[in-house]
Amino acid sequence: MSTAVNNGLKQIKVPATYIRGGTSKGVFFSLNDLPVPAQQASEYRDALLLRVIGSPDPYAKHTDGMGGATSSTSKTVIVSKSEQPGHDVDYLFGQVAIDKAFVDWSGNCGNLSAAVGPFAIHAGLIPQEKLVENGTVTVNIWQANIKKTIIAYVTMRDGEVQELGDFELDGVTFPAAEIPVEFVDPADGDGDMFPTGNLVDTLDVPDIGSFDATLINAGIPTIFLNAKDIGYTGTELQDAINNDPAALEKFETIRAHGALKMGLITDLAEAKSRQHTPKIAFVGPSQDYVASSGKQITVADTDLVVRALSMGKLHHAMMGTAAVAIGTAAAIPGTLVNLAAGGSELESVCFGHPSGTLRVGAKATQQDGKWVVEKAIMSRSARILMEGRVRVPEPKI
């Protein structure tokens, strides 16, 4: 029998809002509501967010935190009034590792991007004169991780954000109000959209093989492979990948070599502490399959099929930022994504994922010999699940 020791430690209470955005959910904070040491990048901030989510958790359950022990539910967001000209709020995203003690700040979450506008309105971060009693509010968001603009179109009814509606999003159980989201100039970072200068590269991975790959920085850095080249069809559901440790190890090894070729890391070992980016995905031509919900997806429903991994596991649907990468790559003739979709000029594609289908649009042009995309567009939804204060032991840093 163990004896509890009163060590004098107490929990702190931090105002927070738990929100579903797209096929993800996370804990949202207004910057000024965080403890002062967490209002800037610091060990304290990371330790606080880790404890809020319940990481690191060797049991991979997040029983003692707000996380859901998946890449889609181990997310944190910090929002503040923007100091960027032409923007309403700054949005900072932290992907919390599940079984390791780190927060990855290297990229964005496209799904939670849809929740930033509604949260900003709810939290009083949008000027009152910009709000409407009934109609649409355009929220200009500065994505602080990748220094890009996101525009969300949020519907208001009776002076409040309309959360309920009849918009259905595969991967989300219940319908909600539609939120169109535009990702402006989605090429990630300041470099070229195609960091190697090629639409298709040969990716050599020792002891595994050589693969055609499209390496793209759009929405989020992503490595696209042909499903058939790695022994898959592109119609796999989560269990086919996630219950196969050898397959997961293979994907992680390929991802590390892709990150190295994209210039995101300088040593393969760095990939272990950069789990959020790049993503790795595989594509195939449109096919019949049964989604995880039991829904029948037919060849006529999609232009192609795509499966993507996030934080080392096959995603249950599709990451929003990866959807931006898919739409962008599909719009550029010659990429593996474009070829899987038929190889024609495309301004939008509907792709199949494990939970169903998703349409994303993008228009690509060539400028000075380089491909650029003005914006990528897709619709998501968001709903507040809980609001109040999250209790957490104060970090001792």
TILORO-233024 format. One record per residue (C-alpha): residue in one letter; residue number from 1; y, z, x. Coordinates in pm, whole numbers, plus 32768, in hexadecimal, padded with zeros to 4 digits. Layout:
<recs>
{rest:a	nr:NUM	y:Y	z:Z	x:X} $
...
</recs>
This chain:
<recs>
{rest:m	nr:1	y:8000	z:8000	x:8000} $
{rest:s	nr:2	y:8151	z:7F97	x:8092} $
{rest:t	nr:3	y:828D	z:8065	x:807A} $
{rest:a	nr:4	y:83D8	z:7FBA	x:802C} $
{rest:v	nr:5	y:84F1	z:800B	x:811A} $
{rest:n	nr:6	y:8657	z:802B	x:809B} $
{rest:n	nr:7	y:8715	z:7F75	x:81AA} $
{rest:g	nr:8	y:885F	z:7F72	x:80F0} $
{rest:l	nr:9	y:8863	z:7DF9	x:80C0} $
{rest:k	nr:10	y:88F5	z:7D72	x:7F7D} $
{rest:q	nr:11	y:8902	z:7C21	x:7ED8} $
{rest:i	nr:12	y:8A44	z:7B60	x:7EB3} $
{rest:k	nr:13	y:8A98	z:7A9C	x:7D78} $
{rest:v	nr:14	y:8B1A	z:793A	x:7DA1} $
{rest:p	nr:15	y:8B9A	z:7867	x:7C7C} $
{rest:a	nr:16	y:8AB3	z:773B	x:7C59} $
{rest:t	nr:17	y:8A41	z:7632	x:7B63} $
{rest:y	nr:18	y:88E0	z:75A8	x:7B50} $
{rest:i	nr:19	y:88EC	z:7438	x:7AEE} $
{rest:r	nr:20	y:87FC	z:7319	x:7ABE} $
{rest:g	nr:21	y:888C	z:71D4	x:7B40} $
{rest:g	nr:22	y:87B9	z:709B	x:7B19} $
{rest:t	nr:23	y:8654	z:70F2	x:7B7A} $
{rest:s	nr:24	y:86C3	z:7214	x:7C58} $
{rest:k	nr:25	y:8756	z:736B	x:7C21} $
{rest:g	nr:26	y:8819	z:7455	x:7D00} $
{rest:v	nr:27	y:88FA	z:7583	x:7D20} $
{rest:f	nr:28	y:8A6C	z:7524	x:7D0F} $
{rest:f	nr:29	y:8B87	z:75F4	x:7DA0} $
{rest:s	nr:30	y:8D00	z:75D6	x:7D9C} $
{rest:l	nr:31	y:8D6B	z:75FA	x:7F06} $
{rest:n	nr:32	y:8E61	z:7714	x:7EBD} $
{rest:d	nr:33	y:8D52	z:77DD	x:7E0B} $
{rest:l	nr:34	y:8C7E	z:77F5	x:7F45} $
{rest:p	nr:35	y:8C9F	z:7920	x:802D} $
{rest:v	nr:36	y:8DB0	z:78D7	x:812A} $
{rest:p	nr:37	y:8CBE	z:78A3	x:8251} $
{rest:a	nr:38	y:8C09	z:779A	x:8180} $
{rest:q	nr:39	y:8D43	z:76D4	x:812F} $
{rest:q	nr:40	y:8D18	z:760F	x:8270} $
{rest:a	nr:41	y:8BF1	z:7587	x:8332} $
{rest:s	nr:42	y:8B46	z:76B0	x:83D4} $
{rest:e	nr:43	y:89FE	z:7763	x:8410} $
{rest:y	nr:44	y:8A68	z:784D	x:82F9} $
{rest:r	nr:45	y:8A89	z:772F	x:81FF} $
{rest:d	nr:46	y:8934	z:76A2	x:8259} $
{rest:a	nr:47	y:8891	z:77F9	x:8248} $
{rest:l	nr:48	y:892F	z:783B	x:80F4} $
{rest:l	nr:49	y:88B9	z:76F1	x:8060} $
{rest:l	nr:50	y:875E	z:771A	x:80F0} $
{rest:r	nr:51	y:8740	z:786E	x:8047} $
{rest:v	nr:52	y:87CC	z:77EA	x:7EFF} $
{rest:i	nr:53	y:86BD	z:76E0	x:7EF3} $
{rest:g	nr:54	y:85AF	z:77C9	x:7F7A} $
{rest:s	nr:55	y:856C	z:7722	x:80C9} $
{rest:p	nr:56	y:84BF	z:7724	x:81B3} $
{rest:d	nr:57	y:838D	z:7760	x:80DC} $
{rest:p	nr:58	y:8239	z:7740	x:8189} $
{rest:y	nr:59	y:8197	z:7748	x:8030} $
{rest:a	nr:60	y:8268	z:7616	x:7FC7} $
{rest:k	nr:61	y:82AF	z:76AB	x:7E6F} $
{rest:h	nr:62	y:8419	z:7728	x:7E7F} $
{rest:t	nr:63	y:83AD	z:7853	x:7DAF} $
{rest:d	nr:64	y:84C7	z:7927	x:7E3F} $
{rest:g	nr:65	y:85E0	z:782F	x:7E0D} $
{rest:m	nr:66	y:867E	z:7725	x:7D32} $
{rest:g	nr:67	y:85C6	z:7601	x:7DD0} $
{rest:g	nr:68	y:84A3	z:7546	x:7D37} $
{rest:a	nr:69	y:83DF	z:7508	x:7E78} $
{rest:t	nr:70	y:840F	z:738E	x:7E6F} $
{rest:s	nr:71	y:850E	z:72AF	x:7F18} $
{rest:s	nr:72	y:85A5	z:726B	x:7DBE} $
{rest:t	nr:73	y:85E1	z:73DB	x:7D74} $
{rest:s	nr:74	y:863D	z:7471	x:7EC6} $
{rest:k	nr:75	y:87A6	z:7404	x:7EB9} $
{rest:t	nr:76	y:88FD	z:74A4	x:7ED4} $
{rest:v	nr:77	y:8A57	z:7416	x:7E8E} $
{rest:i	nr:78	y:8BB3	z:7491	x:7EEB} $
{rest:v	nr:79	y:8CDC	z:73FA	x:7E31} $
{rest:s	nr:80	y:8E50	z:742C	x:7E6F} $
{rest:k	nr:81	y:8F9C	z:738A	x:7E17} $
{rest:s	nr:82	y:8FC6	z:7260	x:7EF9} $
{rest:e	nr:83	y:90CB	z:7234	x:8007} $
{rest:q	nr:84	y:9069	z:70C5	x:8027} $
{rest:p	nr:85	y:916A	z:6FD7	x:7F92} $
{rest:g	nr:86	y:90F7	z:6F40	x:7E4A} $
{rest:h	nr:87	y:8FDA	z:7035	x:7E19} $
{rest:d	nr:88	y:8FAF	z:7157	x:7D2A} $
{rest:v	nr:89	y:8EA2	z:7226	x:7DD4} $
{rest:d	nr:90	y:8DDF	z:7241	x:7F17} $
{rest:y	nr:91	y:8C66	z:7254	x:7EF1} $
{rest:l	nr:92	y:8B8D	z:72E6	x:8005} $
{rest:f	nr:93	y:8A13	z:72D6	x:7FE4} $
{rest:g	nr:94	y:8916	z:73B5	x:8094} $
{rest:q	nr:95	y:87A3	z:735D	x:8088} $
{rest:v	nr:96	y:86E9	z:74A1	x:80C4} $
{rest:a	nr:97	y:859E	z:748E	x:817A} $
{rest:i	nr:98	y:847E	z:7536	x:80C5} $
{rest:d	nr:99	y:83AC	z:75CF	x:81D9} $
{rest:k	nr:100	y:84A7	z:75C5	x:82F5} $
{rest:a	nr:101	y:85ED	z:767E	x:8332} $
{rest:f	nr:102	y:86E8	z:7564	x:832A} $
{rest:v	nr:103	y:87D7	z:74AE	x:8244} $
{rest:d	nr:104	y:87F7	z:7337	x:827B} $
{rest:w	nr:105	y:8960	z:72BD	x:8251} $
{rest:s	nr:106	y:891E	z:715B	x:82CE} $
{rest:g	nr:107	y:8929	z:70A1	x:8182} $
{rest:n	nr:108	y:897E	z:7097	x:8013} $
{rest:c	nr:109	y:88B7	z:70D4	x:7ED4} $
{rest:g	nr:110	y:88EE	z:6FB4	x:7DE5} $
{rest:n	nr:111	y:8852	z:7066	x:7CBE} $
{rest:l	nr:112	y:892F	z:719A	x:7CDB} $
{rest:s	nr:113	y:8A5B	z:70B4	x:7D0C} $
{rest:a	nr:114	y:8A4B	z:7080	x:7B93} $
{rest:a	nr:115	y:8A78	z:71F5	x:7B5B} $
{rest:v	nr:116	y:8BA8	z:721F	x:7C3B} $
{rest:g	nr:117	y:8CA0	z:7191	x:7B40} $
{rest:p	nr:118	y:8C28	z:726A	x:7A1C} $
{rest:f	nr:119	y:8C1F	z:739E	x:7AFD} $
{rest:a	nr:120	y:8D7E	z:735B	x:7B7F} $
{rest:i	nr:121	y:8E02	z:7347	x:7A1B} $
{rest:h	nr:122	y:8D40	z:747C	x:79B1} $
{rest:a	nr:123	y:8DBA	z:7541	x:7AE1} $
{rest:g	nr:124	y:8F29	z:74EA	x:7AA8} $
{rest:l	nr:125	y:8F46	z:7415	x:7BE1} $
{rest:i	nr:126	y:8FD1	z:72E4	x:7B2A} $
{rest:p	nr:127	y:9145	z:72ED	x:7AC8} $
{rest:q	nr:128	y:9173	z:7330	x:7956} $
{rest:e	nr:129	y:9250	z:71FE	x:792D} $
{rest:k	nr:130	y:912F	z:711F	x:7995} $
{rest:l	nr:131	y:9042	z:71A6	x:788C} $
{rest:v	nr:132	y:9022	z:711B	x:772C} $
{rest:e	nr:133	y:8FBE	z:71B3	x:75E1} $
{rest:n	nr:134	y:8ED9	z:708F	x:7592} $
{rest:g	nr:135	y:8E8E	z:6F72	x:767D} $
{rest:t	nr:136	y:8E2F	z:6F2B	x:77E5} $
{rest:v	nr:137	y:8EB5	z:6FDB	x:791A} $
{rest:t	nr:138	y:8EA1	z:6F23	x:7A66} $
{rest:v	nr:139	y:8E50	z:701D	x:7B79} $
{rest:n	nr:140	y:8E90	z:6FA3	x:7CDC} $
{rest:i	nr:141	y:8DA9	z:705D	x:7DC7} $
{rest:w	nr:142	y:8DBB	z:706F	x:7F41} $
{rest:q	nr:143	y:8C58	z:7091	x:7FC7} $
{rest:a	nr:144	y:8C9D	z:716C	x:80F5} $
{rest:n	nr:145	y:8B49	z:7143	x:819E} $
{rest:i	nr:146	y:8B67	z:6FCC	x:81CC} $
{rest:k	nr:147	y:8CDD	z:6FA1	x:8190} $
{rest:k	nr:148	y:8CBD	z:6EB1	x:806C} $
{rest:t	nr:149	y:8D52	z:6E92	x:7F10} $
{rest:i	nr:150	y:8C88	z:6EC5	x:7DD3} $
{rest:i	nr:151	y:8D1B	z:6E82	x:7C7A} $
{rest:a	nr:152	y:8C83	z:6F30	x:7B4D} $
{rest:y	nr:153	y:8CD9	z:6EDB	x:79E6} $
{rest:v	nr:154	y:8CB4	z:7018	x:7918} $
{rest:t	nr:155	y:8CC6	z:701A	x:779C} $
{rest:m	nr:156	y:8D7E	z:7137	x:76F1} $
{rest:r	nr:157	y:8D63	z:719F	x:7585} $
{rest:d	nr:158	y:8E3D	z:72A9	x:74E1} $
{rest:g	nr:159	y:8ED3	z:72FF	x:7631} $
{rest:e	nr:160	y:8D86	z:7341	x:76DE} $
{rest:v	nr:161	y:8C96	z:7274	x:77B0} $
{rest:q	nr:162	y:8B99	z:71C9	x:76D1} $
{rest:e	nr:163	y:8A46	z:7223	x:7760} $
{rest:l	nr:164	y:895D	z:71C4	x:7644} $
{rest:g	nr:165	y:8917	z:7060	x:75D7} $
{rest:d	nr:166	y:880F	z:6F55	x:75B2} $
{rest:f	nr:167	y:880C	z:6EC9	x:7715} $
{rest:e	nr:168	y:86A9	z:6ED9	x:779D} $
{rest:l	nr:169	y:8663	z:6EEE	x:790F} $
{rest:d	nr:170	y:84FD	z:6EC7	x:7987} $
{rest:g	nr:171	y:849F	z:7000	x:7A46} $
{rest:v	nr:172	y:856C	z:70E1	x:795E} $
{rest:t	nr:173	y:84BD	z:716C	x:782A} $
{rest:f	nr:174	y:85DA	z:7176	x:7731} $
{rest:p	nr:175	y:86F2	z:707D	x:76E2} $
{rest:a	nr:176	y:885C	z:70D1	x:7736} $
{rest:a	nr:177	y:89B5	z:7035	x:774C} $
{rest:e	nr:178	y:89D1	z:6F0A	x:7835} $
{rest:i	nr:179	y:8AA8	z:6F29	x:796E} $
{rest:p	nr:180	y:8AEA	z:6DDD	x:7A20} $
{rest:v	nr:181	y:8B18	z:6E18	x:7B96} $
{rest:e	nr:182	y:8BAC	z:6D28	x:7C95} $
{rest:f	nr:183	y:8B67	z:6D4E	x:7E07} $
{rest:v	nr:184	y:8C8C	z:6CA3	x:7EB2} $
{rest:d	nr:185	y:8C4C	z:6BF0	x:7FFE} $
{rest:p	nr:186	y:8AF2	z:6C8E	x:800B} $
{rest:a	nr:187	y:8AA4	z:6C34	x:8174} $
{rest:d	nr:188	y:8A5C	z:6D8B	x:8203} $
{rest:g	nr:189	y:8B3B	z:6DFD	x:8320} $
{rest:d	nr:190	y:8C2A	z:6D2F	x:83F0} $
{rest:g	nr:191	y:8B30	z:6C3F	x:848B} $
{rest:d	nr:192	y:8A95	z:6AFC	x:840E} $
{rest:m	nr:193	y:89C8	z:6AF8	x:82D0} $
{rest:f	nr:194	y:88AA	z:6A70	x:83A3} $
{rest:p	nr:195	y:88BA	z:6B40	x:84E3} $
{rest:t	nr:196	y:87DB	z:6A54	x:85AA} $
{rest:g	nr:197	y:8895	z:6920	x:8531} $
{rest:n	nr:198	y:8758	z:689B	x:848C} $
{rest:l	nr:199	y:86EF	z:6883	x:8321} $
{rest:v	nr:200	y:8585	z:68B2	x:838C} $
{rest:d	nr:201	y:850F	z:6957	x:84CD} $
{rest:t	nr:202	y:83BE	z:698E	x:856A} $
{rest:l	nr:203	y:8386	z:6B03	x:857A} $
{rest:d	nr:204	y:8288	z:6B60	x:8686} $
{rest:v	nr:205	y:81E0	z:6CB0	x:8651} $
{rest:p	nr:206	y:80EA	z:6D13	x:8764} $
{rest:d	nr:207	y:7F85	z:6D59	x:86ED} $
{rest:i	nr:208	y:7FE1	z:6CED	x:858A} $
{rest:g	nr:209	y:8053	z:6B83	x:8595} $
{rest:s	nr:210	y:8173	z:6A8F	x:8581} $
{rest:f	nr:211	y:8220	z:6A52	x:8437} $
{rest:d	nr:212	y:832C	z:6978	x:83A4} $
{rest:a	nr:213	y:8447	z:6A60	x:833E} $
{rest:t	nr:214	y:85A0	z:6A47	x:82A4} $
{rest:l	nr:215	y:8679	z:6B58	x:833B} $
{rest:i	nr:216	y:87B0	z:6B8C	x:8269} $
{rest:n	nr:217	y:88D1	z:6C82	x:8257} $
{rest:a	nr:218	y:8939	z:6C72	x:80EA} $
{rest:g	nr:219	y:8947	z:6D9D	x:8004} $
{rest:i	nr:220	y:886B	z:6E4B	x:8102} $
{rest:p	nr:221	y:87C5	z:6DC7	x:823F} $
{rest:t	nr:222	y:867A	z:6D34	x:81CC} $
{rest:i	nr:223	y:854B	z:6C91	x:826B} $
{rest:f	nr:224	y:84A5	z:6B93	x:8183} $
{rest:l	nr:225	y:8341	z:6B1D	x:81C7} $
{rest:n	nr:226	y:825B	z:6A2F	x:810F} $
{rest:a	nr:227	y:815B	z:6AF9	x:804B} $
{rest:k	nr:228	y:803E	z:6A0E	x:80A6} $
{rest:d	nr:229	y:8088	z:6A32	x:821A} $
{rest:i	nr:230	y:803A	z:6BA6	x:820D} $
{rest:g	nr:231	y:7F10	z:6B93	x:8123} $
{rest:y	nr:232	y:7FB9	z:6BD3	x:7FD3} $
{rest:t	nr:233	y:8016	z:6B0B	x:7E9E} $
{rest:g	nr:234	y:8165	z:6BAE	x:7E49} $
{rest:t	nr:235	y:80DF	z:6C39	x:7D01} $
{rest:e	nr:236	y:8062	z:6D85	x:7D8E} $
{rest:l	nr:237	y:80B3	z:6ED0	x:7CE6} $
{rest:q	nr:238	y:80FB	z:7015	x:7D9C} $
{rest:d	nr:239	y:7F98	z:7097	x:7DC2} $
{rest:a	nr:240	y:7F25	z:6F5A	x:7E72} $
{rest:i	nr:241	y:8014	z:6FA6	x:7F91} $
{rest:n	nr:242	y:8067	z:7116	x:7F83} $
{rest:n	nr:243	y:7EFB	z:7186	x:7F78} $
{rest:d	nr:244	y:7EB0	z:70BE	x:80B3} $
{rest:p	nr:245	y:7F26	z:717F	x:81E9} $
{rest:a	nr:246	y:7ECF	z:705B	x:82CD} $
{rest:a	nr:247	y:7FA7	z:6F70	x:81FF} $
{rest:l	nr:248	y:80CD	z:7062	x:8204} $
{rest:e	nr:249	y:80AF	z:7087	x:837D} $
{rest:k	nr:250	y:80A4	z:6F0C	x:83A1} $
{rest:f	nr:251	y:81DD	z:6EDF	x:82CE} $
{rest:e	nr:252	y:8295	z:6FEB	x:8392} $
{rest:t	nr:253	y:823A	z:6F47	x:84DC} $
{rest:i	nr:254	y:82B2	z:6DF3	x:845F} $
{rest:r	nr:255	y:83F0	z:6E97	x:83DA} $
{rest:a	nr:256	y:8438	z:6F36	x:852C} $
{rest:h	nr:257	y:8414	z:6DEA	x:85E2} $
{rest:g	nr:258	y:84EE	z:6D42	x:84DD} $
{rest:a	nr:259	y:85F9	z:6E4C	x:850A} $
{rest:l	nr:260	y:85F1	z:6E0D	x:867F} $
{rest:k	nr:261	y:8614	z:6C94	x:8650} $
{rest:m	nr:262	y:8737	z:6CCB	x:855F} $
{rest:g	nr:263	y:87EB	z:6DA0	x:8662} $
{rest:l	nr:264	y:87E8	z:6ED5	x:8583} $
{rest:i	nr:265	y:8734	z:6FA0	x:868C} $
{rest:t	nr:266	y:8710	z:6F7E	x:8803} $
{rest:d	nr:267	y:85BF	z:7028	x:8823} $
{rest:l	nr:268	y:8493	z:7023	x:8738} $
{rest:a	nr:269	y:848A	z:719F	x:8732} $
{rest:e	nr:270	y:85DF	z:71A2	x:8685} $
{rest:a	nr:271	y:8541	z:7115	x:8547} $
{rest:k	nr:272	y:84A8	z:726C	x:84FE} $
{rest:s	nr:273	y:8602	z:7300	x:84C7} $
{rest:r	nr:274	y:8682	z:71CF	x:840C} $
{rest:q	nr:275	y:859A	z:71C6	x:82E2} $
{rest:h	nr:276	y:8696	z:714B	x:81E1} $
{rest:t	nr:277	y:86E8	z:7007	x:8295} $
{rest:p	nr:278	y:8678	z:6EFB	x:82BC} $
{rest:k	nr:279	y:85A0	z:6EC6	x:818B} $
{rest:i	nr:280	y:8467	z:6DF3	x:819E} $
{rest:a	nr:281	y:83FA	z:6D13	x:8080} $
{rest:f	nr:282	y:8302	z:6BFC	x:803C} $
{rest:v	nr:283	y:8328	z:6AD4	x:7F52} $
{rest:g	nr:284	y:824E	z:69DC	x:7E9E} $
{rest:p	nr:285	y:8266	z:68CD	x:7D96} $
{rest:s	nr:286	y:8279	z:692E	x:7C28} $
{rest:q	nr:287	y:8127	z:69A7	x:7BA3} $
{rest:d	nr:288	y:808B	z:6A52	x:7A79} $
{rest:y	nr:289	y:8054	z:6BC7	x:7AA5} $
{rest:v	nr:290	y:8056	z:6D0C	x:79E5} $
{rest:a	nr:291	y:8177	z:6DF8	x:7A37} $
{rest:s	nr:292	y:8143	z:6F6C	x:7A6C} $
{rest:s	nr:293	y:81AE	z:6FAD	x:7903} $
{rest:g	nr:294	y:809D	z:6EC5	x:7882} $
{rest:k	nr:295	y:819A	z:6DB5	x:7835} $
{rest:q	nr:296	y:8114	z:6C54	x:7869} $
{rest:i	nr:297	y:81EE	z:6B87	x:7955} $
{rest:t	nr:298	y:81B0	z:6A10	x:7949} $
{rest:v	nr:299	y:8206	z:68F3	x:7A32} $
{rest:a	nr:300	y:8311	z:6887	x:793C} $
{rest:d	nr:301	y:83C0	z:69DA	x:7950} $
{rest:t	nr:302	y:8422	z:69CB	x:7ABF} $
{rest:d	nr:303	y:8490	z:68E5	x:7BD7} $
{rest:l	nr:304	y:83CF	z:69A8	x:7CDE} $
{rest:v	nr:305	y:8328	z:6AF8	x:7D1C} $
{rest:v	nr:306	y:83A4	z:6BFC	x:7E15} $
{rest:r	nr:307	y:831D	z:6D49	x:7E8C} $
{rest:a	nr:308	y:83EC	z:6E31	x:7F69} $
{rest:l	nr:309	y:83B0	z:6F73	x:8026} $
{rest:s	nr:310	y:84A8	z:7091	x:8039} $
{rest:m	nr:311	y:8487	z:71C2	x:8118} $
{rest:g	nr:312	y:8329	z:7157	x:8179} $
{rest:k	nr:313	y:829B	z:711E	x:801A} $
{rest:l	nr:314	y:828B	z:6FFB	x:7F27} $
{rest:h	nr:315	y:83A7	z:7024	x:7E2F} $
{rest:h	nr:316	y:8349	z:704F	x:7CC1} $
{rest:a	nr:317	y:8448	z:6F46	x:7C59} $
{rest:m	nr:318	y:8556	z:6EB8	x:7D3D} $
{rest:m	nr:319	y:866C	z:6F5C	x:7E01} $
{rest:g	nr:320	y:87BF	z:6EE2	x:7D8A} $
{rest:t	nr:321	y:8833	z:6E8A	x:7EE6} $
{rest:a	nr:322	y:86F0	z:6DCC	x:7F27} $
{rest:a	nr:323	y:872E	z:6D0F	x:7DE1} $
{rest:v	nr:324	y:887E	z:6CA7	x:7E74} $
{rest:a	nr:325	y:87C7	z:6C2F	x:7FAB} $
{rest:i	nr:326	y:86D1	z:6B70	x:7ECF} $
{rest:g	nr:327	y:87E5	z:6AC8	x:7E05} $
{rest:t	nr:328	y:88A8	z:6A72	x:7F3E} $
{rest:a	nr:329	y:877E	z:69E5	x:7FFB} $
{rest:a	nr:330	y:870D	z:6923	x:7EC8} $
{rest:a	nr:331	y:8860	z:6877	x:7EBA} $
{rest:i	nr:332	y:883E	z:67F1	x:801D} $
{rest:p	nr:333	y:8757	z:66C1	x:803E} $
{rest:g	nr:334	y:8647	z:66EF	x:8142} $
{rest:t	nr:335	y:8617	z:6868	x:8140} $
{rest:l	nr:336	y:84BD	z:68EC	x:80EC} $
{rest:v	nr:337	y:8548	z:697A	x:7FA8} $
{rest:n	nr:338	y:85E2	z:682D	x:7F45} $
{rest:l	nr:339	y:84A2	z:6770	x:7F9C} $
{rest:a	nr:340	y:83CE	z:6862	x:7ED0} $
{rest:a	nr:341	y:84B4	z:681E	x:7DA9} $
{rest:g	nr:342	y:8483	z:66A7	x:7DC7} $
{rest:g	nr:343	y:8575	z:6647	x:7ED9} $
{rest:s	nr:344	y:868F	z:65C1	x:7DFF} $
{rest:e	nr:345	y:87FD	z:6627	x:7DF0} $
{rest:l	nr:346	y:8806	z:676A	x:7D28} $
{rest:e	nr:347	y:8925	z:6840	x:7CA9} $
{rest:s	nr:348	y:8840	z:6940	x:7C08} $
{rest:v	nr:349	y:86D1	z:699B	x:7C0C} $
{rest:c	nr:350	y:85EE	z:6A70	x:7B36} $
{rest:f	nr:351	y:84E9	z:6B14	x:7C0F} $
{rest:g	nr:352	y:83B3	z:6BDB	x:7BBB} $
{rest:h	nr:353	y:8388	z:6D3B	x:7C47} $
{rest:p	nr:354	y:8281	z:6E48	x:7C08} $
{rest:s	nr:355	y:832D	z:6EC9	x:7ACC} $
{rest:g	nr:356	y:8392	z:6D7B	x:7A36} $
{rest:t	nr:357	y:84AC	z:6C85	x:7A77} $
{rest:l	nr:358	y:8617	z:6C84	x:7AE7} $
{rest:r	nr:359	y:8721	z:6B76	x:7AF0} $
{rest:v	nr:360	y:8825	z:6B6E	x:7C05} $
{rest:g	nr:361	y:892E	z:6A68	x:7C4A} $
{rest:a	nr:362	y:89E1	z:69F7	x:7D85} $
{rest:k	nr:363	y:8A9B	z:68C1	x:7DF7} $
{rest:a	nr:364	y:8A88	z:6859	x:7F62} $
{rest:t	nr:365	y:8B66	z:676E	x:8027} $
{rest:q	nr:366	y:8B7E	z:6703	x:8191} $
{rest:q	nr:367	y:8CB9	z:6751	x:8253} $
{rest:d	nr:368	y:8CDB	z:66E0	x:83BC} $
{rest:g	nr:369	y:8B66	z:66A7	x:83C7} $
{rest:k	nr:370	y:8B0D	z:6804	x:834B} $
{rest:w	nr:371	y:8A8C	z:686C	x:81F7} $
{rest:v	nr:372	y:8B65	z:6957	x:812E} $
{rest:v	nr:373	y:8B3E	z:69E7	x:7FD1} $
{rest:e	nr:374	y:8C73	z:6A4F	x:7F10} $
{rest:k	nr:375	y:8BBB	z:6B44	x:7E31} $
{rest:a	nr:376	y:8A6C	z:6B99	x:7D98} $
{rest:i	nr:377	y:8A54	z:6C0A	x:7C30} $
{rest:m	nr:378	y:8954	z:6CCA	x:7B65} $
{rest:s	nr:379	y:8948	z:6DBA	x:7A41} $
{rest:r	nr:380	y:88CA	z:6F20	x:7A4C} $
{rest:s	nr:381	y:88FC	z:7056	x:7978} $
{rest:a	nr:382	y:8941	z:71C6	x:79BA} $
{rest:r	nr:383	y:8925	z:7310	x:7902} $
{rest:i	nr:384	y:8986	z:7475	x:7954} $
{rest:l	nr:385	y:884C	z:754C	x:7947} $
{rest:m	nr:386	y:88E3	z:769F	x:7999} $
{rest:e	nr:387	y:8A2C	z:7731	x:7A09} $
{rest:g	nr:388	y:8A99	z:7883	x:7A86} $
{rest:r	nr:389	y:8A59	z:792A	x:7BD3} $
{rest:v	nr:390	y:893C	z:7907	x:7CC3} $
{rest:r	nr:391	y:88D3	z:7A4A	x:7D6F} $
{rest:v	nr:392	y:8874	z:7A33	x:7ED8} $
{rest:p	nr:393	y:884E	z:7B25	x:7FFE} $
{rest:e	nr:394	y:8980	z:7AF9	x:80DA} $
{rest:p	nr:395	y:892B	z:7A41	x:821C} $
{rest:k	nr:396	y:893D	z:7B0F	x:8357} $
{rest:i	nr:397	y:89C5	z:7A1A	x:8456} $
</recs>
